[in-house]
Amino acid sequence: MFEATSDTPLALPAAKANTKRMVYRRESWTAMLMSAPALAGLLLFVVLPFVMAAVFSLTDQRLLSPNPTEFVGLRNYERLLAMTVVKIAPERDDAGAIGRDDDGQPVYPRLRVLERKNQDLRGYKEIASRDIAGHRYLLAAKDPVFWRALANIALFALLVVPLQCGLALATALLINQKLRGITFFRTVFFSPVVISMVVISIVWSLFYDRQFGLVNQLLAAVSFGHIAPIDWLGDPGIAMLAIVIMSAWQGMGFQMVIFLAGLQSIPGELYEAACLDGANAWQRFIHVTLPGLRNTMIFILTATTMQAFALFTQIDVMTQGGPDDATVTVMYHAVHHGFHRQNIAYGSTITVVFFLFILGIAFVQRRLIAGKRQ
């Protein structure tokens, strides 16, 4: 009976298969060892804190409290997310006529008055109101600052993402030229990224000073004194815009480097072919540069959006959430409750909800990007 040995042809495939398995196992163990520090850091600094925050959010945990911690269930989530719309009829006198103020506008009872009559409205505070068809519709929440913070951070992301990415792309196109001394300009444009955000925030606070700030001095010089000094950080209408401008300037260097790498990966033959076809500079940018940067732009837009939602340092140093909560953000709101008010449980609740919110945004972005690729 024939028996396969190591010298027979039948034994060669089995030997090769065993060799491949050994190589695969060796590579798997190597990959696990190489990724172990990153996985350990992810587990220690991301997963574990999130689990602890989720546990704390179900309690009444406070810092330096003599009372023992108690389980409260979803009470913190109910306080954070509770929102309602209240329909309010105008006040009427004894004769049934609608009460009016000095300007002839109908007078509506305040939410505090309605709260005394309806216990379900206890703890609610007004967010916004609008008069429609003889009634006032009042949007109220138990934590209106949280909803204002969500609106502020959404506005910040909508403003800073296109501005920062646009500046980064324009700068990358500029420094991608083969000119003498271009390395110096690359270093200058990238330098704000490596400077501490706290230091930059302090310096820009001085720039934004109403009386002696450099920004107002430049505006006055350019307009020959016709532009009055602007209270950049004290005006609720423009405080967030001031934060946007500073943040876009500080962060564009990081995106610039990534855009520069993407530009240098585009084959030069494509530009040569476009020139032979008679394409001008704008047409080469639209039909060659932008398609070549598609994957780079997807990554930068996603990363910049996630970073924008985590806005905290600029707010903490420059405005402390003011004026009138015009610049308060979700992270600042969470830190304020967790450490300033020593309410660890409620601060943890804010972070858990915000984490799920960011996760949803990332999922939607991924779905949209996947849909476009199809």
C-alpha positions as a Markdown table, in Angstrom:
| # | Residue | x | y | z |
|---|---|---|---|---|
| 1 | Met | 0.0 | 0.0 | 0.0 |
| 2 | Phe | 1.3 | 3.4 | -1.0 |
| 3 | Glu | 2.2 | 5.8 | 1.9 |
| 4 | Ala | 2.9 | 9.4 | 1.4 |
| 5 | Thr | 6.2 | 10.6 | 2.9 |
| 6 | Ser | 7.9 | 14.0 | 3.1 |
| 7 | Asp | 9.6 | 13.2 | -0.2 |
| 8 | Thr | 6.4 | 12.4 | -2.1 |
| 9 | Pro | 4.5 | 15.1 | -4.1 |
| 10 | Leu | 1.3 | 14.5 | -2.1 |
| 11 | Ala | 3.0 | 15.7 | 1.1 |
| 12 | Leu | 4.0 | 19.1 | -0.4 |
| 13 | Pro | 0.5 | 20.8 | -0.2 |
| 14 | Ala | 0.0 | 19.7 | 3.4 |
| 15 | Ala | 3.4 | 21.0 | 4.3 |
| 16 | Lys | 2.7 | 24.3 | 2.6 |
| 17 | Ala | -0.7 | 24.6 | 4.5 |
| 18 | Asn | 1.0 | 23.9 | 7.8 |
| 19 | Thr | 3.6 | 26.6 | 7.0 |
| 20 | Lys | 0.9 | 29.1 | 6.2 |
| 21 | Arg | -0.9 | 28.3 | 9.4 |
| 22 | Met | 2.3 | 28.9 | 11.4 |
| 23 | Val | 3.0 | 32.1 | 9.7 |
| 24 | Tyr | -0.6 | 33.3 | 10.2 |
| 25 | Arg | -0.5 | 32.5 | 13.9 |
| 26 | Arg | 2.9 | 34.2 | 14.3 |
| 27 | Glu | 1.6 | 37.3 | 12.5 |
| 28 | Ser | -1.6 | 37.3 | 14.6 |
| 29 | Trp | 0.3 | 37.1 | 17.8 |
| 30 | Thr | 2.6 | 39.9 | 16.6 |
| 31 | Ala | -0.4 | 42.1 | 15.6 |
| 32 | Met | -2.0 | 41.5 | 19.0 |
| 33 | Leu | 1.2 | 42.4 | 20.8 |
| 34 | Met | 1.7 | 45.5 | 18.7 |
| 35 | Ser | -1.9 | 46.7 | 19.2 |
| 36 | Ala | -2.0 | 45.8 | 23.0 |
| 37 | Pro | -0.8 | 49.2 | 24.2 |
| 38 | Ala | -3.3 | 51.1 | 22.1 |
| 39 | Leu | -6.1 | 48.7 | 23.1 |
| 40 | Ala | -5.2 | 49.0 | 26.7 |
| 41 | Gly | -5.2 | 52.8 | 26.5 |
| 42 | Leu | -8.6 | 52.7 | 24.7 |
| 43 | Leu | -10.0 | 50.4 | 27.4 |
| 44 | Leu | -8.5 | 52.5 | 30.3 |
| 45 | Phe | -9.3 | 56.0 | 29.1 |
| 46 | Val | -12.4 | 55.5 | 26.9 |
| 47 | Val | -14.4 | 52.4 | 27.7 |
| 48 | Leu | -13.9 | 52.3 | 31.5 |
| 49 | Pro | -14.7 | 56.1 | 32.0 |
| 50 | Phe | -17.9 | 55.7 | 29.9 |
| 51 | Val | -19.0 | 52.7 | 31.9 |
| 52 | Met | -18.4 | 54.5 | 35.1 |
| 53 | Ala | -20.2 | 57.6 | 33.8 |
| 54 | Ala | -23.2 | 55.4 | 32.9 |
| 55 | Val | -23.2 | 53.9 | 36.4 |
| 56 | Phe | -22.9 | 57.3 | 38.1 |
| 57 | Ser | -25.8 | 58.7 | 35.9 |
| 58 | Leu | -28.1 | 56.3 | 37.6 |
| 59 | Thr | -27.3 | 57.6 | 41.1 |
| 60 | Asp | -27.2 | 60.9 | 43.0 |
| 61 | Gln | -23.4 | 60.8 | 43.4 |
| 62 | Arg | -21.9 | 64.1 | 44.5 |
| 63 | Leu | -18.4 | 65.3 | 45.5 |
| 64 | Leu | -17.6 | 65.8 | 49.2 |
| 65 | Ser | -21.1 | 64.8 | 50.2 |
| 66 | Pro | -21.7 | 63.3 | 53.7 |
| 67 | Asn | -24.8 | 61.5 | 52.4 |
| 68 | Pro | -24.4 | 58.0 | 51.0 |
| 69 | Thr | -24.9 | 57.5 | 47.3 |
| 70 | Glu | -28.3 | 56.2 | 46.3 |
| 71 | Phe | -29.7 | 54.7 | 43.2 |
| 72 | Val | -32.2 | 57.1 | 41.4 |
| 73 | Gly | -32.8 | 55.2 | 38.2 |
| 74 | Leu | -33.5 | 57.5 | 35.2 |
| 75 | Arg | -34.3 | 60.6 | 37.2 |
| 76 | Asn | -31.2 | 62.4 | 35.9 |
| 77 | Tyr | -32.1 | 61.6 | 32.3 |
| 78 | Glu | -35.7 | 62.8 | 32.8 |
| 79 | Arg | -34.4 | 66.1 | 34.2 |
| 80 | Leu | -31.9 | 66.5 | 31.3 |
| 81 | Leu | -34.1 | 65.6 | 28.4 |
| 82 | Ala | -37.6 | 66.8 | 29.6 |
| 83 | Met | -39.1 | 69.3 | 27.2 |
| 84 | Thr | -42.6 | 70.4 | 26.5 |
| 85 | Val | -44.7 | 72.9 | 24.5 |
| 86 | Val | -47.2 | 74.9 | 26.5 |
| 87 | Lys | -50.1 | 76.6 | 24.8 |
| 88 | Ile | -51.0 | 79.8 | 26.7 |
| 89 | Ala | -54.2 | 81.9 | 26.3 |
| 90 | Pro | -54.1 | 85.6 | 26.9 |
| 91 | Glu | -55.2 | 87.0 | 30.2 |
| 92 | Arg | -58.8 | 88.4 | 30.4 |
| 93 | Asp | -60.5 | 90.8 | 32.8 |
| 94 | Asp | -63.8 | 90.2 | 34.6 |
| 95 | Ala | -65.7 | 91.3 | 31.5 |
| 96 | Gly | -63.9 | 88.7 | 29.3 |
| 97 | Ala | -61.9 | 91.3 | 27.4 |
| 98 | Ile | -58.3 | 90.4 | 26.5 |
| 99 | Gly | -55.8 | 92.3 | 28.7 |
| 100 | Arg | -53.3 | 94.4 | 26.8 |
| 101 | Asp | -50.1 | 96.2 | 27.8 |
| 102 | Asp | -49.1 | 99.8 | 27.0 |
| 103 | Asp | -48.1 | 98.9 | 23.4 |
| 104 | Gly | -51.5 | 97.3 | 22.8 |
| 105 | Gln | -50.1 | 93.7 | 22.8 |
| 106 | Pro | -52.0 | 90.9 | 24.6 |
| 107 | Val | -50.7 | 90.1 | 28.0 |
| 108 | Tyr | -50.0 | 86.4 | 28.7 |
| 109 | Pro | -49.5 | 84.8 | 32.1 |
| 110 | Arg | -45.9 | 83.7 | 33.0 |
| 111 | Leu | -44.8 | 80.1 | 33.3 |
| 112 | Arg | -44.5 | 80.5 | 37.1 |
| 113 | Val | -48.2 | 81.3 | 37.3 |
| 114 | Leu | -49.1 | 78.3 | 35.2 |
| 115 | Glu | -46.8 | 76.1 | 37.3 |
| 116 | Arg | -48.9 | 76.8 | 40.4 |
| 117 | Lys | -52.0 | 75.6 | 38.6 |
| 118 | Asn | -50.4 | 72.6 | 36.8 |
| 119 | Gln | -48.0 | 70.5 | 38.9 |
| 120 | Asp | -46.8 | 68.8 | 35.7 |
| 121 | Leu | -45.0 | 72.0 | 34.8 |
| 122 | Arg | -43.0 | 72.1 | 38.0 |
| 123 | Gly | -39.3 | 72.6 | 37.3 |
| 124 | Tyr | -39.7 | 73.7 | 33.7 |
| 125 | Lys | -38.0 | 76.9 | 32.4 |
| 126 | Glu | -38.7 | 78.9 | 29.3 |
| 127 | Ile | -36.5 | 78.4 | 26.2 |
| 128 | Ala | -38.4 | 80.3 | 23.6 |
| 129 | Ser | -41.9 | 81.5 | 22.8 |
| 130 | Arg | -43.9 | 82.6 | 19.8 |
| 131 | Asp | -47.4 | 84.2 | 19.4 |
| 132 | Ile | -49.5 | 82.4 | 16.8 |
| 133 | Ala | -53.2 | 83.0 | 16.2 |
| 134 | Gly | -54.0 | 84.7 | 19.5 |
| 135 | His | -52.1 | 82.2 | 21.6 |
| 136 | Arg | -48.6 | 82.0 | 22.9 |
| 137 | Tyr | -46.7 | 78.7 | 22.4 |
| 138 | Leu | -44.0 | 78.3 | 25.0 |
| 139 | Leu | -41.1 | 75.9 | 24.6 |
| 140 | Ala | -39.9 | 74.9 | 28.0 |
| 141 | Ala | -37.4 | 72.4 | 29.5 |
| 142 | Lys | -36.1 | 71.4 | 32.9 |
| 143 | Asp | -32.6 | 72.1 | 31.8 |
| 144 | Pro | -32.8 | 74.8 | 29.1 |
| 145 | Val | -29.0 | 75.4 | 29.3 |
| 146 | Phe | -28.4 | 71.9 | 27.9 |
| 147 | Trp | -30.6 | 72.6 | 24.9 |
| 148 | Arg | -29.0 | 76.0 | 24.4 |
| 149 | Ala | -25.6 | 74.3 | 24.5 |
| 150 | Leu | -26.7 | 71.8 | 21.9 |
| 151 | Ala | -27.8 | 74.6 | 19.6 |
| 152 | Asn | -24.6 | 76.5 | 20.2 |
| 153 | Ile | -22.4 | 73.5 | 19.4 |
| 154 | Ala | -24.3 | 72.7 | 16.3 |
| 155 | Leu | -23.9 | 76.4 | 15.2 |
| 156 | Phe | -20.2 | 76.2 | 15.9 |
| 157 | Ala | -19.8 | 73.1 | 13.9 |
| 158 | Leu | -21.7 | 74.5 | 10.9 |
| 159 | Leu | -19.5 | 77.6 | 10.9 |
| 160 | Val | -16.1 | 76.3 | 11.8 |
| 161 | Val | -16.0 | 73.1 | 9.7 |
| 162 | Pro | -16.3 | 74.8 | 6.2 |
| 163 | Leu | -14.3 | 77.8 | 7.3 |
| 164 | Gln | -11.4 | 75.7 | 8.8 |
| 165 | Cys | -11.4 | 73.1 | 6.0 |
| 166 | Gly | -11.6 | 75.9 | 3.3 |
| 167 | Leu | -8.6 | 77.8 | 4.8 |
| 168 | Ala | -6.7 | 74.5 | 5.1 |
| 169 | Leu | -7.3 | 73.6 | 1.5 |
| 170 | Ala | -6.4 | 77.1 | 0.2 |
| 171 | Thr | -3.2 | 77.1 | 2.4 |
| 172 | Ala | -2.2 | 73.6 | 1.2 |
| 173 | Leu | -2.6 | 74.7 | -2.4 |
| 174 | Leu | -0.4 | 77.7 | -1.7 |
| 175 | Ile | 2.4 | 75.9 | 0.0 |
| 176 | Asn | 2.3 | 73.0 | -2.5 |
| 177 | Gln | 4.2 | 75.2 | -5.0 |
| 178 | Lys | 7.9 | 74.5 | -5.6 |
| 179 | Leu | 9.3 | 77.8 | -4.4 |
| 180 | Arg | 12.4 | 78.7 | -2.5 |
| 181 | Gly | 11.8 | 78.9 | 1.3 |
| 182 | Ile | 8.4 | 77.2 | 1.1 |
| 183 | Thr | 9.4 | 75.0 | 4.1 |
| 184 | Phe | 9.5 | 78.1 | 6.3 |
| 185 | Phe | 6.0 | 79.0 | 5.4 |
| 186 | Arg | 4.8 | 75.5 | 6.0 |
| 187 | Thr | 6.3 | 75.7 | 9.5 |
| 188 | Val | 4.6 | 79.1 | 10.1 |
| 189 | Phe | 1.2 | 77.9 | 9.1 |
| 190 | Phe | 1.5 | 74.7 | 11.1 |
| 191 | Ser | 2.9 | 76.3 | 14.3 |
| 192 | Pro | -0.5 | 77.2 | 15.9 |
| 193 | Val | -1.4 | 73.5 | 16.1 |
| 194 | Val | 1.5 | 72.7 | 18.4 |
| 195 | Ile | 0.9 | 75.7 | 20.7 |
| 196 | Ser | -1.3 | 75.1 | 23.8 |
| 197 | Met | -4.9 | 76.0 | 23.3 |
| 198 | Val | -4.9 | 77.7 | 26.7 |
| 199 | Val | -2.1 | 80.0 | 25.6 |
| 200 | Ile | -3.8 | 80.8 | 22.3 |
| 201 | Ser | -7.1 | 81.5 | 24.0 |
| 202 | Ile | -5.4 | 83.9 | 26.4 |
| 203 | Val | -3.6 | 85.7 | 23.6 |
| 204 | Trp | -6.8 | 86.0 | 21.5 |
| 205 | Ser | -8.7 | 87.3 | 24.5 |
| 206 | Leu | -6.2 | 90.1 | 24.5 |
| 207 | Phe | -6.7 | 90.6 | 20.7 |
| 208 | Tyr | -10.5 | 90.8 | 21.2 |
| 209 | Asp | -10.3 | 93.4 | 24.0 |
| 210 | Arg | -12.8 | 96.1 | 23.3 |
| 211 | Gln | -10.6 | 99.1 | 24.2 |
| 212 | Phe | -7.0 | 98.0 | 23.6 |
| 213 | Gly | -7.4 | 94.8 | 21.5 |
| 214 | Leu | -5.4 | 94.5 | 18.2 |
| 215 | Val | -8.5 | 93.5 | 16.2 |
| 216 | Asn | -10.4 | 96.7 | 17.0 |
| 217 | Gln | -7.3 | 98.7 | 16.5 |
| 218 | Leu | -6.9 | 97.3 | 13.0 |
| 219 | Leu | -10.5 | 97.8 | 12.1 |
| 220 | Ala | -10.3 | 101.4 | 13.3 |
| 221 | Ala | -7.2 | 101.9 | 11.2 |
| 222 | Val | -8.6 | 100.4 | 8.1 |
| 223 | Ser | -11.9 | 102.2 | 8.3 |
| 224 | Phe | -10.2 | 105.5 | 9.4 |
| 225 | Gly | -12.2 | 105.4 | 12.7 |
| 226 | His | -15.6 | 104.8 | 11.2 |
| 227 | Ile | -16.0 | 101.3 | 12.8 |
| 228 | Ala | -16.7 | 101.6 | 16.5 |
| 229 | Pro | -15.0 | 99.3 | 18.9 |
| 230 | Ile | -16.7 | 95.9 | 19.0 |
| 231 | Asp | -17.2 | 93.9 | 22.2 |
| 232 | Trp | -16.2 | 90.6 | 20.6 |
| 233 | Leu | -16.5 | 88.4 | 23.7 |
| 234 | Gly | -19.2 | 90.5 | 25.5 |
| 235 | Asp | -21.9 | 90.7 | 22.8 |
| 236 | Pro | -24.2 | 87.6 | 22.7 |
| 237 | Gly | -24.7 | 88.1 | 18.9 |
| 238 | Ile | -21.0 | 87.8 | 17.9 |
| 239 | Ala | -19.3 | 86.0 | 20.8 |
| 240 | Met | -19.6 | 82.6 | 19.1 |
| 241 | Leu | -18.4 | 84.1 | 15.8 |
| 242 | Ala | -15.2 | 85.3 | 17.6 |
| 243 | Ile | -14.7 | 81.8 | 18.9 |
| 244 | Val | -15.2 | 80.3 | 15.4 |
| 245 | Ile | -12.6 | 82.6 | 13.9 |
| 246 | Met | -10.0 | 81.9 | 16.5 |
| 247 | Ser | -10.6 | 78.1 | 16.4 |
| 248 | Ala | -10.5 | 78.0 | 12.6 |
| 249 | Trp | -7.1 | 79.8 | 12.6 |
| 250 | Gln | -5.7 | 77.5 | 15.3 |
| 251 | Gly | -6.8 | 74.2 | 13.8 |
| 252 | Met | -6.3 | 74.7 | 10.1 |
| 253 | Gly | -2.6 | 73.7 | 10.2 |
| 254 | Phe | -3.5 | 70.1 | 11.0 |
| 255 | Gln | -5.9 | 69.8 | 8.1 |
| 256 | Met | -3.4 | 71.7 | 5.9 |
| 257 | Val | -0.8 | 68.9 | 6.3 |
| 258 | Ile | -3.3 | 66.2 | 5.4 |
| 259 | Phe | -4.5 | 68.1 | 2.4 |
| 260 | Leu | -0.8 | 68.7 | 1.4 |
| 261 | Ala | -0.2 | 64.9 | 1.5 |
| 262 | Gly | -3.3 | 64.3 | -0.6 |
| 263 | Leu | -2.2 | 66.9 | -3.2 |
| 264 | Gln | 1.2 | 65.3 | -3.5 |
| 265 | Ser | -0.4 | 61.9 | -4.1 |
| 266 | Ile | -2.2 | 63.1 | -7.2 |
| 267 | Pro | -0.3 | 61.9 | -10.3 |
| 268 | Gly | 1.2 | 64.8 | -12.2 |
| 269 | Glu | 0.3 | 63.1 | -15.5 |
| 270 | Leu | -3.4 | 64.0 | -14.8 |
| 271 | Tyr | -2.5 | 67.7 | -14.7 |
| 272 | Glu | -0.4 | 67.3 | -17.9 |
| 273 | Ala | -3.2 | 65.7 | -19.7 |
| 274 | Ala | -5.6 | 68.4 | -18.6 |
| 275 | Cys | -3.3 | 71.1 | -19.8 |
| 276 | Leu | -3.0 | 69.3 | -23.2 |
| 277 | Asp | -6.8 | 69.3 | -23.4 |
| 278 | Gly | -6.8 | 73.1 | -22.9 |
| 279 | Ala | -8.1 | 73.2 | -19.3 |
| 280 | Asn | -7.4 | 76.3 | -17.3 |
| 281 | Ala | -6.4 | 76.5 | -13.7 |
| 282 | Trp | -10.0 | 76.5 | -12.4 |
| 283 | Gln | -11.0 | 73.6 | -14.5 |
| 284 | Arg | -7.9 | 71.6 | -13.4 |
| 285 | Phe | -8.9 | 72.3 | -9.8 |
| 286 | Ile | -12.5 | 71.2 | -10.3 |
| 287 | His | -11.9 | 68.1 | -12.5 |
| 288 | Val | -8.5 | 66.9 | -11.2 |
| 289 | Thr | -7.7 | 68.3 | -7.8 |
| 290 | Leu | -11.0 | 67.9 | -6.1 |
| 291 | Pro | -11.7 | 64.3 | -7.3 |
| 292 | Gly | -8.2 | 63.4 | -6.3 |
| 293 | Leu | -8.8 | 64.7 | -2.8 |
| 294 | Arg | -12.1 | 63.0 | -2.3 |
| 295 | Asn | -11.1 | 60.4 | 0.3 |
| 296 | Thr | -8.9 | 63.0 | 2.0 |
| 297 | Met | -11.8 | 65.5 | 2.3 |
| 298 | Ile | -14.1 | 62.8 | 3.7 |
| 299 | Phe | -11.6 | 62.0 | 6.5 |
| 300 | Ile | -10.9 | 65.7 | 7.2 |
| 301 | Leu | -14.6 | 66.6 | 7.3 |
| 302 | Thr | -15.4 | 63.7 | 9.7 |
| 303 | Ala | -12.5 | 64.4 | 12.0 |
| 304 | Thr | -13.1 | 68.2 | 12.1 |
| 305 | Thr | -16.8 | 67.7 | 12.8 |
| 306 | Met | -16.1 | 65.4 | 15.8 |
| 307 | Gln | -13.4 | 67.8 | 17.1 |
| 308 | Ala | -15.8 | 70.8 | 16.8 |
| 309 | Phe | -18.5 | 69.1 | 18.9 |
| 310 | Ala | -15.8 | 68.6 | 21.7 |
| 311 | Leu | -15.4 | 72.4 | 22.1 |
| 312 | Phe | -14.4 | 73.3 | 25.7 |
| 313 | Thr | -11.0 | 74.9 | 26.3 |
| 314 | Gln | -11.7 | 78.1 | 24.3 |
| 315 | Ile | -15.0 | 78.6 | 26.1 |
| 316 | Asp | -13.6 | 77.9 | 29.6 |
| 317 | Val | -10.7 | 80.4 | 29.1 |
| 318 | Met | -12.4 | 83.1 | 27.0 |
| 319 | Thr | -16.1 | 83.4 | 27.9 |
| 320 | Gln | -17.0 | 80.8 | 30.6 |
| 321 | Gly | -20.2 | 80.1 | 28.6 |
| 322 | Gly | -21.3 | 83.7 | 28.5 |
| 323 | Pro | -22.6 | 86.2 | 27.7 |
| 324 | Asp | -26.2 | 85.0 | 28.5 |
| 325 | Asp | -25.2 | 81.4 | 27.6 |
| 326 | Ala | -24.4 | 82.5 | 24.1 |
| 327 | Thr | -21.2 | 80.3 | 24.0 |
| 328 | Val | -22.0 | 77.6 | 26.5 |
| 329 | Thr | -21.3 | 74.1 | 25.1 |
| 330 | Val | -22.3 | 70.6 | 26.2 |
| 331 | Met | -18.8 | 69.8 | 27.4 |
| 332 | Tyr | -18.6 | 73.0 | 29.4 |
| 333 | His | -22.1 | 72.4 | 30.8 |
| 334 | Ala | -21.1 | 68.9 | 31.9 |
| 335 | Val | -17.8 | 70.0 | 33.5 |
| 336 | His | -19.6 | 72.9 | 35.2 |
| 337 | His | -22.1 | 70.5 | 36.8 |
| 338 | Gly | -19.6 | 67.8 | 37.6 |
| 339 | Phe | -16.9 | 69.9 | 39.2 |
| 340 | His | -18.1 | 73.4 | 39.9 |
| 341 | Arg | -21.4 | 72.3 | 41.4 |
| 342 | Gln | -19.9 | 68.9 | 42.5 |
| 343 | Asn | -22.9 | 67.0 | 40.9 |
| 344 | Ile | -21.0 | 64.1 | 39.5 |
| 345 | Ala | -24.2 | 62.2 | 38.7 |
| 346 | Tyr | -25.7 | 64.9 | 36.6 |
| 347 | Gly | -22.5 | 65.7 | 34.8 |
| 348 | Ser | -22.1 | 62.0 | 34.0 |
| 349 | Thr | -25.6 | 62.0 | 32.6 |
| 350 | Ile | -24.7 | 64.9 | 30.2 |
| 351 | Thr | -21.6 | 63.1 | 29.0 |
| 352 | Val | -23.5 | 59.8 | 28.4 |
| 353 | Val | -26.2 | 61.5 | 26.4 |
| 354 | Phe | -23.7 | 63.6 | 24.5 |
| 355 | Phe | -21.6 | 60.5 | 23.7 |
| 356 | Leu | -24.6 | 58.8 | 22.2 |
| 357 | Phe | -25.4 | 62.0 | 20.2 |
| 358 | Ile | -21.9 | 62.1 | 18.8 |
| 359 | Leu | -22.1 | 58.4 | 18.0 |
| 360 | Gly | -25.3 | 59.0 | 16.1 |
| 361 | Ile | -23.7 | 61.9 | 14.1 |
| 362 | Ala | -20.8 | 59.7 | 13.2 |
| 363 | Phe | -23.1 | 56.9 | 12.1 |
| 364 | Val | -25.1 | 59.2 | 9.9 |
| 365 | Gln | -21.9 | 60.6 | 8.3 |
| 366 | Arg | -20.7 | 57.1 | 7.6 |
| 367 | Arg | -24.0 | 56.1 | 6.0 |
| 368 | Leu | -24.0 | 59.2 | 3.9 |
| 369 | Ile | -20.4 | 58.6 | 2.7 |
| 370 | Ala | -21.2 | 54.9 | 2.1 |
| 371 | Gly | -24.2 | 55.9 | 0.0 |
| 372 | Lys | -22.2 | 58.3 | -2.1 |
| 373 | Arg | -19.6 | 55.6 | -2.8 |
| 374 | Gln | -22.3 | 53.3 | -4.1 |
